[in-house]
Amino acid sequence: MTDALINTTCVCAVLAGAFVFAVFEQTSGLENWTFESQRREQARAGRMWASPVTLGESSDVRWLPWSKDANSGRIYIVDFIYTSCPGLCEGLGAQFRLMQRELQRQVETMPVSLLSVSFDLAGDTPEQLAAYSQRHGADASVWRVVRPADQREADRLLRTLGIVALEDGTGGFVHNSALHLIDQYGQVRGIYDYGNWQAALEGAGLQARETARAIDESYRETRQ
């Protein structure tokens, strides 16, 4: 073997080792190889924040659900949809209806709200959002079907949460179906699988109680 070949082999070995080490580090020991698992690890580590976003059912109904100055103590369970979706989004709508029913049955009202956020601003008009709401029996006091104020806000929100929505070539989209727990400040407190709505609702309740305790303690400290 010539010196040049030996040197090349050594360099390749070093580069390969560096690549393996980098992958190992970036994926927490290869546990987070997929993009979705990396998203969830970010949320568990408290490193995922939803950008502030103006949401509403129409151009004259807008509000900011979370921000760094919020004091509502509210927890949001959020999914991302487009209303002409024939399968997945209808399934999400059915799950949100079940969560809505559970929230409505509670004797003591929890500060938990449901949000279905459309990422298809070009296709989802206020009329279509209203039709989706009506189809699934959404009660606006519990569950709102909304869209961001403009495309820039929509893109920023999707980017900060790692939401992927790709055109499928048939007029629809391939997109994430997870449920996201977001607190009043925009911190993502958990990400739950499609179909695991009971766990998402339980997680929201726990987070709401923790937030209420923190607010109460802060209030008592200011009174001392």
C-alpha positions as CSV (number, residue, x, y, z in Angstrom):
1,M,0.0,0.0,0.0
2,T,1.5,3.4,-0.9
3,D,1.8,6.3,1.5
4,A,-0.8,8.3,-0.5
5,L,-3.3,5.4,-0.3
6,I,-2.6,4.9,3.4
7,N,-3.1,8.7,4.0
8,T,-6.4,8.7,2.0
9,T,-7.7,5.7,3.9
10,C,-6.9,7.3,7.3
11,V,-8.6,10.5,6.3
12,C,-11.7,8.6,5.2
13,A,-11.7,6.7,8.4
14,V,-11.5,9.9,10.4
15,L,-14.3,11.6,8.4
16,A,-16.5,8.5,8.8
17,G,-15.9,8.4,12.5
18,A,-16.6,12.1,12.8
19,F,-19.9,11.6,10.9
20,V,-21.0,8.7,13.1
21,F,-20.1,10.8,16.2
22,A,-22.1,13.8,14.9
23,V,-25.1,11.7,14.1
24,F,-24.9,10.0,17.5
25,E,-24.7,13.4,19.2
26,Q,-27.5,15.0,17.2
27,T,-29.9,12.1,17.5
28,S,-29.3,11.4,21.2
29,G,-27.6,8.1,20.7
30,L,-29.5,7.3,17.5
31,E,-32.8,7.4,19.4
32,N,-34.0,10.4,17.4
33,W,-33.2,9.4,13.9
34,T,-36.5,10.6,12.5
35,F,-37.5,14.2,12.2
36,E,-40.7,13.5,14.2
37,S,-38.8,12.0,17.1
38,Q,-36.4,15.0,17.1
39,R,-39.5,17.3,17.4
40,R,-40.8,15.4,20.3
41,E,-37.4,15.4,22.1
42,Q,-37.2,19.2,21.6
43,A,-40.6,19.5,23.3
44,R,-39.7,17.2,26.1
45,A,-36.5,19.2,26.7
46,G,-38.5,22.5,26.8
47,R,-36.8,23.8,23.6
48,M,-39.8,24.1,21.3
49,W,-41.8,27.4,21.2
50,A,-44.7,28.3,18.9
51,S,-44.2,31.8,17.4
52,P,-46.8,34.4,18.4
53,V,-49.5,34.2,15.8
54,T,-52.7,36.1,15.1
55,L,-55.5,33.6,14.6
56,G,-59.2,33.9,13.7
57,E,-62.1,32.5,11.8
58,S,-62.3,35.5,9.5
59,S,-60.4,38.8,8.8
60,D,-62.5,40.7,11.4
61,V,-62.2,38.1,14.2
62,R,-58.6,37.9,15.3
63,W,-56.8,37.2,18.5
64,L,-53.4,36.2,19.9
65,P,-53.7,32.9,21.8
66,W,-50.2,32.9,23.3
67,S,-47.4,35.4,23.8
68,K,-44.6,36.1,26.3
69,D,-46.9,38.6,28.1
70,A,-49.9,36.4,28.4
71,N,-51.6,35.9,31.8
72,S,-54.6,33.7,30.9
73,G,-53.2,30.5,32.3
74,R,-54.8,28.7,29.4
75,I,-53.5,25.5,27.7
76,Y,-54.2,24.8,24.1
77,I,-54.5,21.5,22.3
78,V,-53.6,22.3,18.7
79,D,-53.8,20.3,15.5
80,F,-53.0,21.4,11.9
81,I,-55.5,20.8,9.1
82,Y,-56.9,21.8,5.8
83,T,-60.7,21.6,5.5
84,S,-60.9,19.7,2.1
85,C,-58.8,16.9,3.5
86,P,-60.9,13.7,3.0
87,G,-59.4,11.4,5.6
88,L,-56.9,12.5,8.2
89,C,-58.4,15.8,9.1
90,E,-61.8,14.3,9.4
91,G,-60.4,11.9,11.8
92,L,-58.8,14.7,13.8
93,G,-62.1,16.5,13.8
94,A,-63.7,13.4,15.3
95,Q,-61.1,13.3,18.0
96,F,-61.5,16.9,18.8
97,R,-65.2,16.4,19.1
98,L,-64.6,13.7,21.7
99,M,-62.2,16.0,23.6
100,Q,-64.8,18.8,23.5
101,R,-67.4,16.5,24.9
102,E,-65.1,15.5,27.8
103,L,-64.3,19.2,28.6
104,Q,-68.0,20.1,28.5
105,R,-68.8,17.3,31.0
106,Q,-66.4,18.5,33.6
107,V,-67.9,19.9,36.7
108,E,-65.0,22.3,37.3
109,T,-64.1,24.1,34.1
110,M,-60.4,23.8,33.2
111,P,-58.6,26.6,31.2
112,V,-58.1,24.2,28.2
113,S,-59.0,25.2,24.7
114,L,-59.0,23.3,21.4
115,L,-57.6,24.9,18.3
116,S,-57.7,23.4,14.8
117,V,-55.4,25.6,12.7
118,S,-55.6,25.6,8.9
119,F,-52.3,25.9,7.0
120,D,-54.1,26.1,3.6
121,L,-54.7,29.9,3.5
122,A,-55.3,29.8,-0.2
123,G,-58.0,27.2,0.0
124,D,-59.7,27.6,3.4
125,T,-62.0,30.6,3.3
126,P,-64.0,31.7,6.4
127,E,-67.0,29.8,4.9
128,Q,-65.0,26.6,4.7
129,L,-63.7,27.0,8.2
130,A,-67.3,27.5,9.4
131,A,-68.5,24.4,7.4
132,Y,-65.7,22.3,9.0
133,S,-66.8,23.6,12.5
134,Q,-70.4,22.8,11.8
135,R,-69.7,19.4,10.4
136,H,-67.9,18.4,13.6
137,G,-70.1,20.2,16.0
138,A,-67.4,22.6,17.3
139,D,-68.5,24.8,20.2
140,A,-66.6,28.1,19.9
141,S,-66.4,28.4,23.6
142,V,-64.3,25.2,23.7
143,W,-63.0,24.5,20.2
144,R,-62.2,27.0,17.4
145,V,-61.3,26.3,13.8
146,V,-59.0,29.1,12.7
147,R,-56.3,30.3,10.3
148,P,-53.4,32.7,10.7
149,A,-53.8,36.3,9.6
150,D,-51.4,35.9,6.7
151,Q,-49.0,33.5,4.9
152,R,-46.0,35.0,6.6
153,E,-47.4,34.3,10.1
154,A,-48.5,30.8,9.0
155,D,-45.1,29.9,7.6
156,R,-43.4,31.2,10.7
157,L,-45.7,29.1,13.0
158,L,-45.2,25.9,11.0
159,R,-41.4,26.5,10.9
160,T,-41.1,27.0,14.7
161,L,-43.1,23.8,15.4
162,G,-41.5,21.7,12.7
163,I,-44.8,21.2,10.9
164,V,-44.5,19.8,7.4
165,A,-47.2,20.3,4.8
166,L,-46.3,19.1,1.3
167,E,-48.5,19.2,-1.7
168,D,-49.4,15.7,-2.7
169,G,-50.0,16.4,-6.4
170,T,-53.7,15.8,-6.2
171,G,-54.7,19.1,-4.7
172,G,-54.2,18.0,-1.2
173,F,-51.3,17.8,1.3
174,V,-49.2,15.3,3.2
175,H,-48.8,16.7,6.8
176,N,-48.2,16.1,10.5
177,S,-51.2,14.7,12.4
178,A,-49.9,15.0,15.9
179,L,-51.7,16.9,18.7
180,H,-49.6,19.7,20.3
181,L,-49.9,21.0,23.9
182,I,-49.1,24.7,23.9
183,D,-49.1,26.9,27.0
184,Q,-50.0,30.6,27.4
185,Y,-46.5,31.7,26.5
186,G,-46.2,29.5,23.4
187,Q,-44.0,26.8,24.9
188,V,-44.9,23.3,23.6
189,R,-45.5,21.1,26.6
190,G,-46.0,17.9,24.7
191,I,-46.7,16.2,21.4
192,Y,-49.1,13.3,21.1
193,D,-49.8,10.8,18.4
194,Y,-52.8,10.9,16.2
195,G,-55.5,8.8,18.0
196,N,-54.0,9.4,21.5
197,W,-56.4,12.2,22.4
198,Q,-57.1,10.9,25.9
199,A,-53.4,11.3,26.8
200,A,-53.3,14.8,25.3
201,L,-56.4,15.8,27.3
202,E,-54.9,14.4,30.5
203,G,-51.6,16.2,29.8
204,A,-53.5,19.5,29.2
205,G,-55.3,19.1,32.5
206,L,-52.1,18.4,34.4
207,Q,-50.4,21.4,32.8
208,A,-53.4,23.6,33.5
209,R,-53.3,22.7,37.2
210,E,-49.6,23.3,37.4
211,T,-50.0,26.7,35.8
212,A,-52.8,27.6,38.1
213,R,-50.6,26.7,41.1
214,A,-47.7,28.8,39.8
215,I,-50.0,31.8,39.2
216,D,-51.4,31.4,42.7
217,E,-48.0,31.2,44.3
218,S,-46.8,34.2,42.4
219,Y,-49.9,36.2,43.5
220,R,-49.3,35.3,47.2
221,E,-45.7,36.4,47.0
222,T,-46.7,39.8,45.6
223,R,-49.1,40.2,48.5
224,Q,-46.5,39.6,51.2
